[in-house]
Amino acid sequence: MATPIAAIYEQGVLKPTQPIDLKEGTQVQLIIVNEQDPAISQSSAAILAAIAALPLEGDSSQFSGRDRDAVLYPTENR
């Protein structure tokens, strides 16, 4: 089960900002995400808006989504 936990790093120790429901001695795995990193601090809405603003197909590419079937299912007639 994955549970996000906010913590503060002080004097070499990660200190959770709120109590954690774990038995003493329980081993866990941590993934550290620095919330001060500007790339991470964007809101989900801002990230989704940036993705939605991307073009569906680039003008500089010779290959497009329209060519998908021809690549996946080549025939002698094409």
N, C-alpha and C positions, 0 to 999 in steps of 0.2 A: 504494500500500500504506500503510495507517495503522498506526503503531506508537506506543503510548503511551510517553513518555519522562518520567521524573521529573527535575526541574531545580530549582535554587535561584537566585533573582534576587539578584545582588550587584553593587553599584556600576554599575547600568545594563546589566548583562549577564546573560543566562540561562546558567547553568552546569549541564550535565547531571550527575547524580549517578553515572552509570556511562558507560563508553565507548559511543560510537555508531558503527555500521558504515556510514559514509558517506564518499564521496570528498571531498577538499578542494574547496571551492567549490560543492558541491551546494546548490541552492536548495530550501528546504522551506517548507511553510505550517504555522503554529502555531495551535493553539486553546488558550488559557490557561484552566485550571480551577483556581481558588484552593481548595486542599484545606482551608483553614482556615474556609471558608464552611460554617456549620452545615447549611444545606440540602443541600450536596453531600457532606458527610462521613458522612451516614447510610449504613448498609450496605444492600446490595441487598435482603437479607432483610427489613429494617425497612421499606423502601419498598414491597416487594411485599405485606407484611402490611397496611400502611396502605391500599393499593389494594383488597385483598381484603375489608377491613372496610367499604368503602363500600356503601351500599344499592344493590340492583339497579335499583330505581325509586324516585324521590322521591315523598313523600306530597303535596307542595304543587303538583305539576305536573298539569295537565289532560291532558297528552299522555304516553303511555307507549309502551313497545316493543310492547305489544299492538295499538296503533293503526297500526303501521308499514305493514301491507298495505293498509289503507284509504287511507292517504296516498299510497303508491306506485302503487296500482292502483285508482283510484276507479271505482265503478260506479254506475249510476243507481239500483239497488236499495238502496244503503246510505244 
